[in-house]
Amino acid sequence: MKKITDYKVTRQLGTYRVRYNCPGCKIALSNKLDDSGAIDTCPECGETYHVPGLPEKAEVDRQQQELAAEKERKRKEKAEKKEAERATTTARLEKLRPERLPDPNPKPKASAGDARNRSDIGYFLNPVELYRESNAWRYHNKRFPALSLLVRAGSSATLSIFFFFTFAICALGIALFVAMILALNQGDSLSIAQFGAQMLGLIFLYIINCWFAVVRLALADFVRTQLSIEENIRKYKGE
């Protein structure tokens, strides 16, 4: 069986091929480099030979093994870097986490039905109650005492003030309307301009009242945001 020494290894579309001439009839032949060392037969003359290219095949195999090892090394480095970043993030969140101070006035845990009812009427909940039930207020008392005082003082009486002014403005408007009707029936000269000015004053008061309500909603949203942040921290730490 003749040995082929004159050959060439090429690469096309990521596939290595060995090209050579038949040792019998000298026609051009080619095989995959993976077939190097195998016994093949010429389709023209029937000459049997060993497919050349064993040294090149060994070199390609070595390069592929090195490439696979390098890819595995990078994968491990990426996984270790990700784990280190997670550990750093966990440590940072642990430092930012509010301290679990004992509550001087502990409250019993609400049942599932109570929690559902509280969420259904969330607009009417006092944000101070939500704020004190969380650990956020302890954190703010320690880090930002002025901000904590502002939140509690600005939202503590807002709900009662809103309903009180709404009732008072509606009652005063009804009283002015009744007074105008009685005055017109008795022949008193109560001008429409005076009545309009009084109603504009009531509208102005109601706008101020609505502004208080908007402030309360903003404070309540701030409190719910703090609660959501703490809940996400607990979920992240798997508590």
C-alpha positions as CSV (number, residue, x, y, z in Angstrom):
1,M,0.0,0.0,0.0
2,K,1.6,3.2,-1.2
3,K,2.2,6.1,1.2
4,I,1.2,9.6,0.1
5,T,3.6,12.3,1.1
6,D,2.6,15.1,-1.2
7,Y,-0.6,16.6,0.2
8,K,-2.1,19.9,1.4
9,V,-4.5,20.7,4.3
10,T,-7.1,23.5,3.7
11,R,-9.9,24.9,5.7
12,Q,-13.3,25.8,4.2
13,L,-16.3,27.0,6.2
14,G,-14.7,25.8,9.4
15,T,-14.0,22.3,8.1
16,Y,-10.5,21.0,7.5
17,R,-9.8,18.9,4.4
18,V,-6.7,17.2,3.1
19,R,-6.1,17.4,-0.7
20,Y,-3.8,15.0,-2.5
21,N,-3.3,13.1,-5.8
22,C,-4.1,9.4,-6.2
23,P,-0.8,7.4,-6.0
24,G,-2.0,5.3,-8.9
25,C,-3.7,7.4,-11.5
26,K,-2.7,10.8,-10.1
27,I,-6.2,12.3,-10.1
28,A,-7.0,15.0,-7.5
29,L,-8.7,13.6,-4.4
30,S,-9.8,15.1,-1.0
31,N,-11.0,13.8,2.3
32,K,-12.0,15.4,5.6
33,L,-9.0,15.8,7.9
34,D,-10.8,13.6,10.5
35,D,-10.4,10.7,8.0
36,S,-6.6,10.9,8.2
37,G,-5.0,7.5,8.7
38,A,-8.0,5.7,7.4
39,I,-7.8,3.3,4.4
40,D,-9.5,4.7,1.3
41,T,-9.8,3.6,-2.4
42,C,-9.5,5.7,-5.5
43,P,-12.9,5.8,-7.4
44,E,-11.1,5.8,-10.8
45,C,-8.3,3.2,-10.6
46,G,-9.2,1.3,-7.5
47,E,-5.8,2.0,-5.8
48,T,-5.9,1.5,-2.0
49,Y,-4.0,3.9,0.2
50,H,-3.9,5.6,3.6
51,V,-5.5,9.0,3.8
52,P,-2.6,11.4,4.6
53,G,-2.6,14.3,7.2
54,L,-2.1,12.5,10.6
55,P,0.3,15.2,11.9
56,E,-2.0,18.0,10.9
57,K,-4.9,16.2,12.5
58,A,-3.1,15.9,15.8
59,E,-2.2,19.6,15.7
60,V,-5.8,20.6,15.0
61,D,-7.0,18.3,17.8
62,R,-4.5,19.9,20.2
63,Q,-5.7,23.5,19.2
64,Q,-9.3,22.5,19.7
65,Q,-8.6,21.1,23.1
66,E,-6.7,24.3,24.1
67,L,-9.6,26.4,22.8
68,A,-12.1,24.3,24.8
69,A,-9.9,24.6,27.9
70,E,-9.7,28.4,27.5
71,K,-13.5,28.7,27.0
72,E,-14.0,26.7,30.2
73,R,-11.6,28.9,32.1
74,K,-13.4,32.0,31.0
75,R,-16.7,30.5,32.0
76,K,-15.4,29.8,35.5
77,E,-14.0,33.3,35.8
78,K,-17.3,34.8,34.8
79,A,-19.2,32.6,37.3
80,E,-16.7,33.5,40.1
81,K,-17.0,37.2,39.2
82,K,-20.8,37.0,39.3
83,E,-20.7,35.3,42.6
84,A,-18.3,37.9,44.0
85,E,-20.6,40.7,42.8
86,R,-23.6,39.1,44.4
87,A,-21.7,38.8,47.7
88,T,-20.7,42.5,47.4
89,T,-24.3,43.5,46.8
90,T,-25.5,41.4,49.7
91,A,-23.0,43.0,52.0
92,R,-24.0,46.5,50.8
93,L,-27.7,45.7,51.3
94,E,-26.9,44.3,54.8
95,K,-25.3,47.6,55.7
96,L,-28.2,49.6,54.4
97,R,-30.8,47.4,56.0
98,P,-32.7,49.0,58.9
99,E,-31.8,47.6,62.3
100,R,-34.4,45.3,63.9
101,L,-35.0,47.3,67.0
102,P,-37.6,45.9,69.5
103,D,-41.0,47.5,69.1
104,P,-42.1,49.1,72.4
105,N,-45.7,48.6,71.5
106,P,-45.9,45.3,69.5
107,K,-49.1,44.6,67.6
108,P,-50.7,41.2,66.9
109,K,-50.1,39.9,63.4
110,A,-53.0,40.5,61.1
111,S,-54.8,37.6,59.5
112,A,-55.1,37.1,55.8
113,G,-58.6,38.5,55.7
114,D,-57.5,41.6,57.6
115,A,-54.6,42.2,55.2
116,R,-56.9,41.9,52.3
117,N,-59.4,44.3,53.8
118,R,-56.6,46.8,54.5
119,S,-55.4,46.6,50.9
120,D,-58.9,47.1,49.6
121,I,-59.2,50.4,51.5
122,G,-55.6,51.4,51.1
123,Y,-56.6,55.0,50.2
124,F,-58.1,55.6,53.6
125,L,-55.3,54.0,55.7
126,N,-53.3,56.4,57.8
127,P,-49.7,56.4,56.3
128,V,-48.3,57.0,59.8
129,E,-49.7,53.6,60.9
130,L,-48.1,51.9,57.9
131,Y,-44.9,53.8,58.5
132,R,-44.7,52.7,62.1
133,E,-45.5,49.1,61.4
134,S,-42.5,48.9,59.1
135,N,-38.8,49.1,60.0
136,A,-38.4,52.0,57.7
137,W,-39.2,54.6,60.3
138,R,-36.5,53.2,62.6
139,Y,-34.0,53.5,59.8
140,H,-35.1,57.1,59.0
141,N,-35.1,58.1,62.7
142,K,-31.5,57.0,62.9
143,R,-30.2,58.3,59.6
144,F,-32.6,61.1,58.7
145,P,-34.4,62.3,61.9
146,A,-35.6,65.5,60.3
147,L,-37.1,63.7,57.3
148,S,-38.8,61.1,59.6
149,L,-40.3,63.9,61.7
150,L,-41.6,65.7,58.6
151,V,-43.3,62.6,57.2
152,R,-45.0,61.7,60.5
153,A,-46.0,65.3,61.3
154,G,-47.1,66.1,57.8
155,S,-49.3,63.1,57.4
156,S,-50.7,62.4,60.9
157,A,-53.6,64.8,60.8
158,T,-54.1,65.0,57.0
159,L,-57.0,62.5,56.8
160,S,-59.0,64.1,59.6
161,I,-58.3,67.6,58.2
162,F,-59.4,66.6,54.7
163,F,-62.8,65.2,55.8
164,F,-63.4,68.1,58.3
165,F,-62.8,70.8,55.6
166,T,-64.8,68.9,53.0
167,F,-67.8,68.7,55.4
168,A,-67.3,72.4,56.5
169,I,-67.1,73.7,53.0
170,C,-70.1,71.8,51.8
171,A,-72.1,72.9,54.8
172,L,-71.1,76.5,54.3
173,G,-72.0,76.4,50.6
174,I,-75.5,75.0,51.4
175,A,-76.0,77.7,54.1
176,L,-75.0,80.5,51.7
177,F,-77.4,79.1,49.0
178,V,-80.3,78.8,51.5
179,A,-79.5,82.4,52.7
180,M,-79.7,83.7,49.2
181,I,-83.0,82.0,48.5
182,L,-84.5,83.4,51.8
183,A,-83.2,86.9,51.0
184,L,-84.7,86.9,47.6
185,N,-88.0,85.7,48.9
186,Q,-88.1,88.5,51.5
187,G,-87.2,91.1,48.9
188,D,-83.7,91.9,50.2
189,S,-81.2,93.0,47.6
190,L,-78.5,90.4,47.6
191,S,-76.6,90.8,44.5
192,I,-75.4,87.9,42.4
193,A,-71.9,89.3,42.4
194,Q,-71.7,89.0,46.2
195,F,-73.0,85.5,46.1
196,G,-70.5,84.7,43.4
197,A,-67.6,86.1,45.4
198,Q,-68.6,84.0,48.4
199,M,-68.8,80.9,46.3
200,L,-65.3,81.7,44.8
201,G,-64.0,81.8,48.3
202,L,-65.5,78.4,49.0
203,I,-64.0,77.0,45.8
204,F,-60.6,78.4,46.8
205,L,-60.9,76.7,50.2
206,Y,-61.8,73.5,48.6
207,I,-58.8,73.7,46.3
208,I,-56.6,74.1,49.4
209,N,-58.3,71.1,50.9
210,C,-57.6,69.0,47.7
211,W,-54.0,70.1,47.9
212,F,-53.8,68.6,51.4
213,A,-55.3,65.4,50.0
214,V,-52.6,65.3,47.2
215,V,-49.9,65.8,49.8
216,R,-51.3,62.9,51.8
217,L,-51.3,60.6,48.7
218,A,-47.7,61.5,48.0
219,L,-46.7,60.7,51.6
220,A,-48.6,57.4,51.5
221,D,-46.9,56.5,48.2
222,F,-43.6,57.3,49.8
223,V,-44.3,55.0,52.7
224,R,-45.5,52.2,50.4
225,T,-42.3,52.6,48.4
226,Q,-40.2,52.2,51.5
227,L,-42.2,49.1,52.5
228,S,-41.7,47.7,49.0
229,I,-38.0,48.3,49.1
230,E,-37.7,46.4,52.4
231,E,-39.8,43.5,51.1
232,N,-37.6,43.2,48.1
233,I,-34.5,43.2,50.3
234,R,-36.0,40.3,52.4
235,K,-36.9,38.4,49.2
236,Y,-33.4,38.9,47.9
237,K,-31.8,37.6,51.1
238,G,-34.2,34.7,51.1
239,E,-35.9,35.5,54.4
